[in-house]
Amino acid sequence: MEINSVGKVKAIPNFYATIASPFSGRLLRVFMKLGMKVSAGMPLFELSSPEFIEIQQRFFSTKAQLKKANLDLKRQTDLFKNDCLQLKIWKK
């Protein structure tokens, strides 16, 4: 599985850069060697991060809850519009 993430590359004189990931983790592989030119979108390294996995799991769980809430709202709204639901129940 490939996951793209945003990080910051801070330019330093003499064509060197400091690279920081937005989350902590263990460096598994480095795709670049000292002195290689890089361009936007090129992978620089592979990172293993339990913190990222936890955030990703929370994101997908919250996304599923939002989808269910939207479906419930749509159903309740349809029932109310068709006079199948009382106003006080619909506003809950």
HTML snippet that shows the backbone in 3Dmol.js (N, CA, C, O; Angstrom):
<script src="https://3Dmol.org/build/3Dmol-min.js"></script>
<div id="view" style="width:600px;height:400px;position:relative"></div>
<script>
const pdb = `
ATOM      1  N   MET A   1       0.845  -1.171   0.000  1.00  0.00           N
ATOM      2  CA  MET A   1       0.000   0.000   0.000  1.00  0.00           C
ATOM      3  C   MET A   1       0.891   1.235   0.000  1.00  0.00           C
ATOM      4  O   MET A   1       1.857   1.307   0.759  1.00  0.00           O
ATOM      5  N   GLU A   2       0.570   2.201  -0.845  1.00  0.00           N
ATOM      6  CA  GLU A   2       1.352   3.431  -0.926  1.00  0.00           C
ATOM      7  C   GLU A   2       0.515   4.569  -0.384  1.00  0.00           C
ATOM      8  O   GLU A   2      -0.636   4.747  -0.780  1.00  0.00           O
ATOM      9  N   ILE A   3       1.099   5.346   0.531  1.00  0.00           N
ATOM     10  CA  ILE A   3       0.418   6.497   1.103  1.00  0.00           C
ATOM     11  C   ILE A   3       1.295   7.711   0.888  1.00  0.00           C
ATOM     12  O   ILE A   3       2.471   7.712   1.249  1.00  0.00           O
ATOM     13  N   ASN A   4       0.720   8.741   0.299  1.00  0.00           N
ATOM     14  CA  ASN A   4       1.443   9.985   0.097  1.00  0.00           C
ATOM     15  C   ASN A   4       1.132  10.924   1.245  1.00  0.00           C
ATOM     16  O   ASN A   4      -0.001  10.972   1.726  1.00  0.00           O
ATOM     17  N   SER A   5       2.119  11.659   1.679  1.00  0.00           N
ATOM     18  CA  SER A   5       1.951  12.591   2.774  1.00  0.00           C
ATOM     19  C   SER A   5       2.690  13.873   2.459  1.00  0.00           C
ATOM     20  O   SER A   5       3.572  13.907   1.601  1.00  0.00           O
ATOM     21  N   VAL A   6       2.325  14.907   3.152  1.00  0.00           N
ATOM     22  CA  VAL A   6       2.965  16.196   2.959  1.00  0.00           C
ATOM     23  C   VAL A   6       3.971  16.400   4.084  1.00  0.00           C
ATOM     24  O   VAL A   6       3.686  16.096   5.242  1.00  0.00           O
ATOM     25  N   GLY A   7       5.115  16.900   3.750  1.00  0.00           N
ATOM     26  CA  GLY A   7       6.127  17.231   4.731  1.00  0.00           C
ATOM     27  C   GLY A   7       6.723  18.573   4.368  1.00  0.00           C
ATOM     28  O   GLY A   7       6.253  19.223   3.434  1.00  0.00           O
ATOM     29  N   LYS A   8       7.719  18.992   5.066  1.00  0.00           N
ATOM     30  CA  LYS A   8       8.374  20.271   4.781  1.00  0.00           C
ATOM     31  C   LYS A   8       9.828  20.028   4.427  1.00  0.00           C
ATOM     32  O   LYS A   8      10.527  19.265   5.093  1.00  0.00           O
ATOM     33  N   VAL A   9      10.269  20.687   3.373  1.00  0.00           N
ATOM     34  CA  VAL A   9      11.679  20.665   3.004  1.00  0.00           C
ATOM     35  C   VAL A   9      12.176  22.093   3.155  1.00  0.00           C
ATOM     36  O   VAL A   9      11.685  23.007   2.492  1.00  0.00           O
ATOM     37  N   LYS A  10      13.143  22.275   4.020  1.00  0.00           N
ATOM     38  CA  LYS A  10      13.663  23.603   4.292  1.00  0.00           C
ATOM     39  C   LYS A  10      15.014  23.738   3.592  1.00  0.00           C
ATOM     40  O   LYS A  10      15.967  23.027   3.909  1.00  0.00           O
ATOM     41  N   ALA A  11      15.078  24.660   2.638  1.00  0.00           N
ATOM     42  CA  ALA A  11      16.313  24.858   1.874  1.00  0.00           C
ATOM     43  C   ALA A  11      17.387  25.525   2.736  1.00  0.00           C
ATOM     44  O   ALA A  11      17.120  26.459   3.492  1.00  0.00           O
ATOM     45  N   ILE A  12      18.592  25.019   2.595  1.00  0.00           N
ATOM     46  CA  ILE A  12      19.750  25.552   3.294  1.00  0.00           C
ATOM     47  C   ILE A  12      20.806  25.856   2.223  1.00  0.00           C
ATOM     48  O   ILE A  12      20.870  25.148   1.218  1.00  0.00           O
ATOM     49  N   PRO A  13      21.624  26.876   2.412  1.00  0.00           N
ATOM     50  CA  PRO A  13      22.651  27.176   1.397  1.00  0.00           C
ATOM     51  C   PRO A  13      23.496  25.947   1.042  1.00  0.00           C
ATOM     52  O   PRO A  13      23.580  25.005   1.830  1.00  0.00           O
ATOM     53  N   ASN A  14      24.111  25.955  -0.120  1.00  0.00           N
ATOM     54  CA  ASN A  14      24.948  24.876  -0.649  1.00  0.00           C
ATOM     55  C   ASN A  14      24.123  23.679  -1.123  1.00  0.00           C
ATOM     56  O   ASN A  14      24.629  22.557  -1.161  1.00  0.00           O
ATOM     57  N   PHE A  15      22.866  23.905  -1.482  1.00  0.00           N
ATOM     58  CA  PHE A  15      21.995  22.890  -2.067  1.00  0.00           C
ATOM     59  C   PHE A  15      21.683  21.722  -1.129  1.00  0.00           C
ATOM     60  O   PHE A  15      21.437  20.613  -1.603  1.00  0.00           O
ATOM     61  N   TYR A  16      21.686  21.935   0.139  1.00  0.00           N
ATOM     62  CA  TYR A  16      21.283  20.924   1.110  1.00  0.00           C
ATOM     63  C   TYR A  16      19.910  21.290   1.650  1.00  0.00           C
ATOM     64  O   TYR A  16      19.516  22.455   1.605  1.00  0.00           O
ATOM     65  N   ALA A  17      19.196  20.328   2.149  1.00  0.00           N
ATOM     66  CA  ALA A  17      17.868  20.586   2.695  1.00  0.00           C
ATOM     67  C   ALA A  17      17.629  19.743   3.939  1.00  0.00           C
ATOM     68  O   ALA A  17      18.113  18.615   4.042  1.00  0.00           O
ATOM     69  N   THR A  18      16.888  20.296   4.870  1.00  0.00           N
ATOM     70  CA  THR A  18      16.447  19.569   6.048  1.00  0.00           C
ATOM     71  C   THR A  18      15.024  19.097   5.775  1.00  0.00           C
ATOM     72  O   THR A  18      14.179  19.884   5.346  1.00  0.00           O
ATOM     73  N   ILE A  19      14.759  17.838   6.016  1.00  0.00           N
ATOM     74  CA  ILE A  19      13.448  17.259   5.722  1.00  0.00           C
ATOM     75  C   ILE A  19      12.794  16.827   7.016  1.00  0.00           C
ATOM     76  O   ILE A  19      13.414  16.166   7.849  1.00  0.00           O
ATOM     77  N   ALA A  20      11.516  17.210   7.182  1.00  0.00           N
ATOM     78  CA  ALA A  20      10.774  16.840   8.387  1.00  0.00           C
ATOM     79  C   ALA A  20       9.418  16.261   7.996  1.00  0.00           C
ATOM     80  O   ALA A  20       8.685  16.849   7.202  1.00  0.00           O
ATOM     81  N   SER A  21       9.102  15.120   8.556  1.00  0.00           N
ATOM     82  CA  SER A  21       7.808  14.484   8.330  1.00  0.00           C
ATOM     83  C   SER A  21       6.801  15.080   9.304  1.00  0.00           C
ATOM     84  O   SER A  21       7.176  15.477  10.407  1.00  0.00           O
ATOM     85  N   PRO A  22       5.520  15.151   8.915  1.00  0.00           N
ATOM     86  CA  PRO A  22       4.519  15.709   9.827  1.00  0.00           C
ATOM     87  C   PRO A  22       4.166  14.785  10.998  1.00  0.00           C
ATOM     88  O   PRO A  22       3.411  15.185  11.885  1.00  0.00           O
ATOM     89  N   PHE A  23       4.694  13.569  11.015  1.00  0.00           N
ATOM     90  CA  PHE A  23       4.454  12.649  12.122  1.00  0.00           C
ATOM     91  C   PHE A  23       5.709  11.824  12.361  1.00  0.00           C
ATOM     92  O   PHE A  23       6.559  11.692  11.481  1.00  0.00           O
ATOM     93  N   SER A  24       5.812  11.271  13.567  1.00  0.00           N
ATOM     94  CA  SER A  24       6.996  10.491  13.923  1.00  0.00           C
ATOM     95  C   SER A  24       6.909   9.087  13.349  1.00  0.00           C
ATOM     96  O   SER A  24       5.828   8.617  12.994  1.00  0.00           O
ATOM     97  N   GLY A  25       8.048   8.425  13.261  1.00  0.00           N
ATOM     98  CA  GLY A  25       8.050   7.060  12.755  1.00  0.00           C
ATOM     99  C   GLY A  25       9.467   6.545  12.572  1.00  0.00           C
ATOM    100  O   GLY A  25      10.443   7.221  12.897  1.00  0.00           O
ATOM    101  N   ARG A  26       9.554   5.334  12.044  1.00  0.00           N
ATOM    102  CA  ARG A  26      10.838   4.688  11.811  1.00  0.00           C
ATOM    103  C   ARG A  26      11.128   4.712  10.317  1.00  0.00           C
ATOM    104  O   ARG A  26      10.278   4.347   9.505  1.00  0.00           O
ATOM    105  N   LEU A  27      12.315   5.136   9.967  1.00  0.00           N
ATOM    106  CA  LEU A  27      12.741   5.211   8.572  1.00  0.00           C
ATOM    107  C   LEU A  27      13.065   3.803   8.076  1.00  0.00           C
ATOM    108  O   LEU A  27      13.935   3.126   8.625  1.00  0.00           O
ATOM    109  N   LEU A  28      12.347   3.366   7.018  1.00  0.00           N
ATOM    110  CA  LEU A  28      12.564   2.023   6.488  1.00  0.00           C
ATOM    111  C   LEU A  28      13.511   2.025   5.284  1.00  0.00           C
ATOM    112  O   LEU A  28      14.412   1.191   5.192  1.00  0.00           O
ATOM    113  N   ARG A  29      13.299   2.960   4.371  1.00  0.00           N
ATOM    114  CA  ARG A  29      14.140   3.041   3.171  1.00  0.00           C
ATOM    115  C   ARG A  29      14.337   4.494   2.774  1.00  0.00           C
ATOM    116  O   ARG A  29      13.469   5.338   3.001  1.00  0.00           O
ATOM    117  N   VAL A  30      15.479   4.773   2.185  1.00  0.00           N
ATOM    118  CA  VAL A  30      15.759   6.086   1.621  1.00  0.00           C
ATOM    119  C   VAL A  30      15.944   5.888   0.118  1.00  0.00           C
ATOM    120  O   VAL A  30      16.749   5.060  -0.309  1.00  0.00           O
ATOM    121  N   PHE A  31      15.195   6.652  -0.682  1.00  0.00           N
ATOM    122  CA  PHE A  31      15.235   6.489  -2.133  1.00  0.00           C
ATOM    123  C   PHE A  31      16.263   7.394  -2.807  1.00  0.00           C
ATOM    124  O   PHE A  31      16.575   7.199  -3.982  1.00  0.00           O
ATOM    125  N   MET A  32      16.784   8.364  -2.097  1.00  0.00           N
ATOM    126  CA  MET A  32      17.736   9.318  -2.666  1.00  0.00           C
ATOM    127  C   MET A  32      19.119   9.112  -2.053  1.00  0.00           C
ATOM    128  O   MET A  32      19.262   8.589  -0.948  1.00  0.00           O
ATOM    129  N   LYS A  33      20.121   9.538  -2.799  1.00  0.00           N
ATOM    130  CA  LYS A  33      21.482   9.528  -2.282  1.00  0.00           C
ATOM    131  C   LYS A  33      21.982  10.961  -2.227  1.00  0.00           C
ATOM    132  O   LYS A  33      21.474  11.832  -2.933  1.00  0.00           O
ATOM    133  N   LEU A  34      22.957  11.196  -1.403  1.00  0.00           N
ATOM    134  CA  LEU A  34      23.527  12.522  -1.226  1.00  0.00           C
ATOM    135  C   LEU A  34      23.934  13.099  -2.577  1.00  0.00           C
ATOM    136  O   LEU A  34      24.660  12.463  -3.341  1.00  0.00           O
ATOM    137  N   GLY A  35      23.464  14.300  -2.860  1.00  0.00           N
ATOM    138  CA  GLY A  35      23.825  14.984  -4.093  1.00  0.00           C
ATOM    139  C   GLY A  35      22.847  14.782  -5.235  1.00  0.00           C
ATOM    140  O   GLY A  35      22.951  15.465  -6.254  1.00  0.00           O
ATOM    141  N   MET A  36      21.893  13.858  -5.094  1.00  0.00           N
ATOM    142  CA  MET A  36      20.919  13.625  -6.166  1.00  0.00           C
ATOM    143  C   MET A  36      19.945  14.795  -6.247  1.00  0.00           C
ATOM    144  O   MET A  36      19.558  15.371  -5.231  1.00  0.00           O
ATOM    145  N   LYS A  37      19.553  15.135  -7.481  1.00  0.00           N
ATOM    146  CA  LYS A  37      18.552  16.180  -7.683  1.00  0.00           C
ATOM    147  C   LYS A  37      17.170  15.558  -7.541  1.00  0.00           C
ATOM    148  O   LYS A  37      16.930  14.436  -7.988  1.00  0.00           O
ATOM    149  N   VAL A  38      16.273  16.296  -6.917  1.00  0.00           N
ATOM    150  CA  VAL A  38      14.904  15.841  -6.748  1.00  0.00           C
ATOM    151  C   VAL A  38      13.950  16.886  -7.302  1.00  0.00           C
ATOM    152  O   VAL A  38      14.291  18.063  -7.427  1.00  0.00           O
ATOM    153  N   SER A  39      12.760  16.434  -7.628  1.00  0.00           N
ATOM    154  CA  SER A  39      11.721  17.363  -8.065  1.00  0.00           C
ATOM    155  C   SER A  39      10.440  17.049  -7.309  1.00  0.00           C
ATOM    156  O   SER A  39      10.327  16.012  -6.656  1.00  0.00           O
ATOM    157  N   ALA A  40       9.481  17.954  -7.408  1.00  0.00           N
ATOM    158  CA  ALA A  40       8.218  17.808  -6.683  1.00  0.00           C
ATOM    159  C   ALA A  40       7.550  16.477  -7.021  1.00  0.00           C
ATOM    160  O   ALA A  40       7.482  16.082  -8.185  1.00  0.00           O
ATOM    161  N   GLY A  41       7.063  15.800  -5.999  1.00  0.00           N
ATOM    162  CA  GLY A  41       6.351  14.542  -6.191  1.00  0.00           C
ATOM    163  C   GLY A  41       7.207  13.299  -6.109  1.00  0.00           C
ATOM    164  O   GLY A  41       6.674  12.191  -6.056  1.00  0.00           O
ATOM    165  N   MET A  42       8.517  13.451  -6.097  1.00  0.00           N
ATOM    166  CA  MET A  42       9.401  12.281  -6.005  1.00  0.00           C
ATOM    167  C   MET A  42       9.427  11.769  -4.567  1.00  0.00           C
ATOM    168  O   MET A  42       9.582  12.563  -3.639  1.00  0.00           O
ATOM    169  N   PRO A  43       9.278  10.450  -4.363  1.00  0.00           N
ATOM    170  CA  PRO A  43       9.389   9.924  -3.003  1.00  0.00           C
ATOM    171  C   PRO A  43      10.835  10.016  -2.522  1.00  0.00           C
ATOM    172  O   PRO A  43      11.773   9.691  -3.251  1.00  0.00           O
ATOM    173  N   LEU A  44      10.990  10.460  -1.295  1.00  0.00           N
ATOM    174  CA  LEU A  44      12.332  10.603  -0.730  1.00  0.00           C
ATOM    175  C   LEU A  44      12.687   9.446   0.198  1.00  0.00           C
ATOM    176  O   LEU A  44      13.826   8.981   0.226  1.00  0.00           O
ATOM    177  N   PHE A  45      11.685   8.989   0.960  1.00  0.00           N
ATOM    178  CA  PHE A  45      11.928   7.919   1.916  1.00  0.00           C
ATOM    179  C   PHE A  45      10.637   7.200   2.234  1.00  0.00           C
ATOM    180  O   PHE A  45       9.547   7.688   1.934  1.00  0.00           O
ATOM    181  N   GLU A  46      10.771   6.020   2.851  1.00  0.00           N
ATOM    182  CA  GLU A  46       9.626   5.234   3.316  1.00  0.00           C
ATOM    183  C   GLU A  46       9.661   5.237   4.835  1.00  0.00           C
ATOM    184  O   GLU A  46      10.694   4.970   5.448  1.00  0.00           O
ATOM    185  N   LEU A  47       8.525   5.540   5.426  1.00  0.00           N
ATOM    186  CA  LEU A  47       8.441   5.709   6.864  1.00  0.00           C
ATOM    187  C   LEU A  47       7.367   4.780   7.429  1.00  0.00           C
ATOM    188  O   LEU A  47       6.277   4.682   6.865  1.00  0.00           O
ATOM    189  N   SER A  48       7.661   4.105   8.524  1.00  0.00           N
ATOM    190  CA  SER A  48       6.678   3.289   9.225  1.00  0.00           C
ATOM    191  C   SER A  48       6.270   4.047  10.480  1.00  0.00           C
ATOM    192  O   SER A  48       7.114   4.388  11.309  1.00  0.00           O
ATOM    193  N   SER A  49       4.969   4.310  10.618  1.00  0.00           N
ATOM    194  CA  SER A  49       4.524   5.135  11.731  1.00  0.00           C
ATOM    195  C   SER A  49       3.243   4.610  12.372  1.00  0.00           C
ATOM    196  O   SER A  49       2.177   4.692  11.761  1.00  0.00           O
ATOM    197  N   PRO A  50       3.324   4.068  13.595  1.00  0.00           N
ATOM    198  CA  PRO A  50       2.108   3.668  14.306  1.00  0.00           C
ATOM    199  C   PRO A  50       1.176   4.863  14.533  1.00  0.00           C
ATOM    200  O   PRO A  50      -0.045   4.709  14.524  1.00  0.00           O
ATOM    201  N   GLU A  51       1.746   6.040  14.734  1.00  0.00           N
ATOM    202  CA  GLU A  51       0.956   7.261  14.934  1.00  0.00           C
ATOM    203  C   GLU A  51       0.094   7.545  13.702  1.00  0.00           C
ATOM    204  O   GLU A  51      -1.082   7.884  13.827  1.00  0.00           O
ATOM    205  N   PHE A  52       0.687   7.403  12.510  1.00  0.00           N
ATOM    206  CA  PHE A  52      -0.045   7.654  11.269  1.00  0.00           C
ATOM    207  C   PHE A  52      -1.153   6.619  11.079  1.00  0.00           C
ATOM    208  O   PHE A  52      -2.258   6.960  10.657  1.00  0.00           O
ATOM    209  N   ILE A  53      -0.857   5.361  11.389  1.00  0.00           N
ATOM    210  CA  ILE A  53      -1.854   4.302  11.234  1.00  0.00           C
ATOM    211  C   ILE A  53      -3.045   4.565  12.153  1.00  0.00           C
ATOM    212  O   ILE A  53      -4.193   4.375  11.750  1.00  0.00           O
ATOM    213  N   GLU A  54      -2.783   4.996  13.371  1.00  0.00           N
ATOM    214  CA  GLU A  54      -3.860   5.306  14.316  1.00  0.00           C
ATOM    215  C   GLU A  54      -4.704   6.473  13.803  1.00  0.00           C
ATOM    216  O   GLU A  54      -5.932   6.418  13.868  1.00  0.00           O
ATOM    217  N   ILE A  55      -4.072   7.513  13.301  1.00  0.00           N
ATOM    218  CA  ILE A  55      -4.788   8.671  12.761  1.00  0.00           C
ATOM    219  C   ILE A  55      -5.618   8.246  11.552  1.00  0.00           C
ATOM    220  O   ILE A  55      -6.759   8.682  11.392  1.00  0.00           O
ATOM    221  N   GLN A  56      -5.047   7.401  10.709  1.00  0.00           N
ATOM    222  CA  GLN A  56      -5.756   6.926   9.522  1.00  0.00           C
ATOM    223  C   GLN A  56      -6.990   6.110   9.917  1.00  0.00           C
ATOM    224  O   GLN A  56      -8.051   6.260   9.312  1.00  0.00           O
ATOM    225  N   GLN A  57      -6.855   5.251  10.923  1.00  0.00           N
ATOM    226  CA  GLN A  57      -7.988   4.450  11.386  1.00  0.00           C
ATOM    227  C   GLN A  57      -9.096   5.345  11.941  1.00  0.00           C
ATOM    228  O   GLN A  57     -10.275   5.115  11.671  1.00  0.00           O
ATOM    229  N   ARG A  58      -8.720   6.365  12.717  1.00  0.00           N
ATOM    230  CA  ARG A  58      -9.716   7.300  13.247  1.00  0.00           C
ATOM    231  C   ARG A  58     -10.407   8.055  12.116  1.00  0.00           C
ATOM    232  O   ARG A  58     -11.615   8.285  12.167  1.00  0.00           O
ATOM    233  N   PHE A  59      -9.635   8.444  11.089  1.00  0.00           N
ATOM    234  CA  PHE A  59     -10.200   9.151   9.944  1.00  0.00           C
ATOM    235  C   PHE A  59     -11.265   8.299   9.251  1.00  0.00           C
ATOM    236  O   PHE A  59     -12.371   8.776   8.997  1.00  0.00           O
ATOM    237  N   PHE A  60     -10.934   7.035   8.944  1.00  0.00           N
ATOM    238  CA  PHE A  60     -11.875   6.176   8.244  1.00  0.00           C
ATOM    239  C   PHE A  60     -13.108   5.853   9.101  1.00  0.00           C
ATOM    240  O   PHE A  60     -14.216   5.739   8.577  1.00  0.00           O
ATOM    241  N   SER A  61     -12.915   5.708  10.404  1.00  0.00           N
ATOM    242  CA  SER A  61     -14.037   5.464  11.310  1.00  0.00           C
ATOM    243  C   SER A  61     -14.964   6.681  11.336  1.00  0.00           C
ATOM    244  O   SER A  61     -16.184   6.532  11.262  1.00  0.00           O
ATOM    245  N   THR A  62     -14.400   7.861  11.439  1.00  0.00           N
ATOM    246  CA  THR A  62     -15.190   9.091  11.453  1.00  0.00           C
ATOM    247  C   THR A  62     -15.887   9.312  10.122  1.00  0.00           C
ATOM    248  O   THR A  62     -17.030   9.768  10.079  1.00  0.00           O
ATOM    249  N   LYS A  63     -15.199   8.988   9.042  1.00  0.00           N
ATOM    250  CA  LYS A  63     -15.794   9.117   7.708  1.00  0.00           C
ATOM    251  C   LYS A  63     -17.012   8.199   7.574  1.00  0.00           C
ATOM    252  O   LYS A  63     -18.028   8.603   7.008  1.00  0.00           O
ATOM    253  N   ALA A  64     -16.921   6.979   8.084  1.00  0.00           N
ATOM    254  CA  ALA A  64     -18.042   6.035   8.039  1.00  0.00           C
ATOM    255  C   ALA A  64     -19.204   6.537   8.894  1.00  0.00           C
ATOM    256  O   ALA A  64     -20.364   6.402   8.504  1.00  0.00           O
ATOM    257  N   GLN A  65     -18.902   7.113  10.054  1.00  0.00           N
ATOM    258  CA  GLN A  65     -19.951   7.654  10.918  1.00  0.00           C
ATOM    259  C   GLN A  65     -20.664   8.822  10.237  1.00  0.00           C
ATOM    260  O   GLN A  65     -21.884   8.953  10.333  1.00  0.00           O
ATOM    261  N   LEU A  66     -19.900   9.664   9.552  1.00  0.00           N
ATOM    262  CA  LEU A  66     -20.488  10.793   8.832  1.00  0.00           C
ATOM    263  C   LEU A  66     -21.401  10.305   7.712  1.00  0.00           C
ATOM    264  O   LEU A  66     -22.488  10.846   7.511  1.00  0.00           O
ATOM    265  N   LYS A  67     -20.959   9.289   6.989  1.00  0.00           N
ATOM    266  CA  LYS A  67     -21.778   8.735   5.902  1.00  0.00           C
ATOM    267  C   LYS A  67     -23.098   8.196   6.458  1.00  0.00           C
ATOM    268  O   LYS A  67     -24.161   8.433   5.884  1.00  0.00           O
ATOM    269  N   LYS A  68     -23.026   7.468   7.578  1.00  0.00           N
ATOM    270  CA  LYS A  68     -24.240   6.924   8.196  1.00  0.00           C
ATOM    271  C   LYS A  68     -25.156   8.051   8.668  1.00  0.00           C
ATOM    272  O   LYS A  68     -26.370   7.980   8.479  1.00  0.00           O
ATOM    273  N   ALA A  69     -24.589   9.087   9.278  1.00  0.00           N
ATOM    274  CA  ALA A  69     -25.397  10.205   9.760  1.00  0.00           C
ATOM    275  C   ALA A  69     -26.087  10.920   8.594  1.00  0.00           C
ATOM    276  O   ALA A  69     -27.246  11.316   8.713  1.00  0.00           O
ATOM    277  N   ASN A  70     -25.388  11.085   7.477  1.00  0.00           N
ATOM    278  CA  ASN A  70     -25.991  11.714   6.301  1.00  0.00           C
ATOM    279  C   ASN A  70     -27.124  10.860   5.734  1.00  0.00           C
ATOM    280  O   ASN A  70     -28.158  11.394   5.332  1.00  0.00           O
ATOM    281  N   LEU A  71     -26.939   9.544   5.699  1.00  0.00           N
ATOM    282  CA  LEU A  71     -28.002   8.647   5.227  1.00  0.00           C
ATOM    283  C   LEU A  71     -29.212   8.691   6.158  1.00  0.00           C
ATOM    284  O   LEU A  71     -30.354   8.702   5.699  1.00  0.00           O
ATOM    285  N   ASP A  72     -28.957   8.716   7.472  1.00  0.00           N
ATOM    286  CA  ASP A  72     -30.053   8.804   8.445  1.00  0.00           C
ATOM    287  C   ASP A  72     -30.813  10.123   8.276  1.00  0.00           C
ATOM    288  O   ASP A  72     -32.043  10.145   8.312  1.00  0.00           O
ATOM    289  N   LEU A  73     -30.075  11.217   8.093  1.00  0.00           N
ATOM    290  CA  LEU A  73     -30.709  12.521   7.900  1.00  0.00           C
ATOM    291  C   LEU A  73     -31.559  12.530   6.637  1.00  0.00           C
ATOM    292  O   LEU A  73     -32.680  13.039   6.643  1.00  0.00           O
ATOM    293  N   LYS A  74     -31.031  11.974   5.563  1.00  0.00           N
ATOM    294  CA  LYS A  74     -31.780  11.916   4.300  1.00  0.00           C
ATOM    295  C   LYS A  74     -33.054  11.107   4.483  1.00  0.00           C
ATOM    296  O   LYS A  74     -34.118  11.513   4.017  1.00  0.00           O
ATOM    297  N   ARG A  75     -32.956   9.973   5.155  1.00  0.00           N
ATOM    298  CA  ARG A  75     -34.133   9.119   5.389  1.00  0.00           C
ATOM    299  C   ARG A  75     -35.161   9.851   6.236  1.00  0.00           C
ATOM    300  O   ARG A  75     -36.345   9.848   5.902  1.00  0.00           O
ATOM    301  N   GLN A  76     -34.730  10.478   7.327  1.00  0.00           N
ATOM    302  CA  GLN A  76     -35.647  11.206   8.204  1.00  0.00           C
ATOM    303  C   GLN A  76     -36.306  12.374   7.457  1.00  0.00           C
ATOM    304  O   GLN A  76     -37.498  12.629   7.626  1.00  0.00           O
ATOM    305  N   THR A  77     -35.531  13.072   6.640  1.00  0.00           N
ATOM    306  CA  THR A  77     -36.066  14.190   5.860  1.00  0.00           C
ATOM    307  C   THR A  77     -37.110  13.706   4.865  1.00  0.00           C
ATOM    308  O   THR A  77     -38.164  14.324   4.713  1.00  0.00           O
ATOM    309  N   ASP A  78     -36.818  12.599   4.187  1.00  0.00           N
ATOM    310  CA  ASP A  78     -37.789  12.029   3.236  1.00  0.00           C
ATOM    311  C   ASP A  78     -39.074  11.615   3.953  1.00  0.00           C
ATOM    312  O   ASP A  78     -40.171  11.865   3.453  1.00  0.00           O
ATOM    313  N   LEU A  79     -38.942  10.986   5.119  1.00  0.00           N
ATOM    314  CA  LEU A  79     -40.111  10.580   5.887  1.00  0.00           C
ATOM    315  C   LEU A  79     -40.932  11.795   6.303  1.00  0.00           C
ATOM    316  O   LEU A  79     -42.160  11.774   6.223  1.00  0.00           O
ATOM    317  N   PHE A  80     -40.253  12.860   6.751  1.00  0.00           N
ATOM    318  CA  PHE A  80     -40.951  14.067   7.178  1.00  0.00           C
ATOM    319  C   PHE A  80     -41.672  14.728   6.006  1.00  0.00           C
ATOM    320  O   PHE A  80     -42.822  15.148   6.140  1.00  0.00           O
ATOM    321  N   LYS A  81     -40.998  14.821   4.853  1.00  0.00           N
ATOM    322  CA  LYS A  81     -41.613  15.447   3.669  1.00  0.00           C
ATOM    323  C   LYS A  81     -42.842  14.690   3.195  1.00  0.00           C
ATOM    324  O   LYS A  81     -43.753  15.289   2.625  1.00  0.00           O
ATOM    325  N   ASN A  82     -42.880  13.393   3.421  1.00  0.00           N
ATOM    326  CA  ASN A  82     -44.005  12.565   3.002  1.00  0.00           C
ATOM    327  C   ASN A  82     -45.015  12.338   4.130  1.00  0.00           C
ATOM    328  O   ASN A  82     -45.831  11.418   4.079  1.00  0.00           O
ATOM    329  N   ASP A  83     -44.941  13.203   5.155  1.00  0.00           N
ATOM    330  CA  ASP A  83     -45.865  13.152   6.298  1.00  0.00           C
ATOM    331  C   ASP A  83     -45.863  11.809   7.020  1.00  0.00           C
ATOM    332  O   ASP A  83     -46.897  11.373   7.526  1.00  0.00           O
ATOM    333  N   CYS A  84     -44.733  11.170   7.067  1.00  0.00           N
ATOM    334  CA  CYS A  84     -44.615   9.890   7.777  1.00  0.00           C
ATOM    335  C   CYS A  84     -43.898  10.053   9.115  1.00  0.00           C
ATOM    336  O   CYS A  84     -43.680   9.077   9.832  1.00  0.00           O
ATOM    337  N   LEU A  85     -43.537  11.286   9.443  1.00  0.00           N
ATOM    338  CA  LEU A  85     -42.736  11.517  10.646  1.00  0.00           C
ATOM    339  C   LEU A  85     -43.172  12.824  11.286  1.00  0.00           C
ATOM    340  O   LEU A  85     -43.409  13.806  10.583  1.00  0.00           O
ATOM    341  N   GLN A  86     -43.278  12.852  12.582  1.00  0.00           N
ATOM    342  CA  GLN A  86     -43.668  14.060  13.302  1.00  0.00           C
ATOM    343  C   GLN A  86     -42.484  15.028  13.366  1.00  0.00           C
ATOM    344  O   GLN A  86     -41.328  14.605  13.376  1.00  0.00           O
ATOM    345  N   LEU A  87     -42.781  16.327  13.408  1.00  0.00           N
ATOM    346  CA  LEU A  87     -41.750  17.357  13.451  1.00  0.00           C
ATOM    347  C   LEU A  87     -40.828  17.203  14.657  1.00  0.00           C
ATOM    348  O   LEU A  87     -39.617  17.374  14.518  1.00  0.00           O
ATOM    349  N   LYS A  88     -41.361  16.887  15.828  1.00  0.00           N
ATOM    350  CA  LYS A  88     -40.539  16.778  17.027  1.00  0.00           C
ATOM    351  C   LYS A  88     -39.539  15.616  16.915  1.00  0.00           C
ATOM    352  O   LYS A  88     -38.435  15.710  17.452  1.00  0.00           O
ATOM    353  N   ILE A  89     -39.900  14.539  16.238  1.00  0.00           N
ATOM    354  CA  ILE A  89     -38.981  13.418  16.045  1.00  0.00           C
ATOM    355  C   ILE A  89     -37.913  13.792  15.010  1.00  0.00           C
ATOM    356  O   ILE A  89     -36.743  13.444  15.170  1.00  0.00           O
ATOM    357  N   TRP A  90     -38.314  14.493  13.962  1.00  0.00           N
ATOM    358  CA  TRP A  90     -37.401  14.884  12.886  1.00  0.00           C
ATOM    359  C   TRP A  90     -36.319  15.837  13.383  1.00  0.00           C
ATOM    360  O   TRP A  90     -35.188  15.787  12.899  1.00  0.00           O
ATOM    361  N   LYS A  91     -36.647  16.712  14.345  1.00  0.00           N
ATOM    362  CA  LYS A  91     -35.680  17.699  14.840  1.00  0.00           C
ATOM    363  C   LYS A  91     -34.666  17.109  15.807  1.00  0.00           C
ATOM    364  O   LYS A  91     -33.726  17.812  16.177  1.00  0.00           O
ATOM    365  N   LYS A  92     -34.799  15.869  16.236  1.00  0.00           N
ATOM    366  CA  LYS A  92     -33.862  15.265  17.193  1.00  0.00           C
ATOM    367  C   LYS A  92     -32.493  15.154  16.641  1.00  0.00           C
ATOM    368  O   LYS A  92     -31.591  14.667  17.323  1.00  0.00           O
TER     369      LYS A  92
END
`;
const viewer = $3Dmol.createViewer("view");
viewer.addModel(pdb, "pdb");
viewer.setStyle({}, {cartoon: {color: "spectrum"}});
viewer.zoomTo();
viewer.render();
</script>
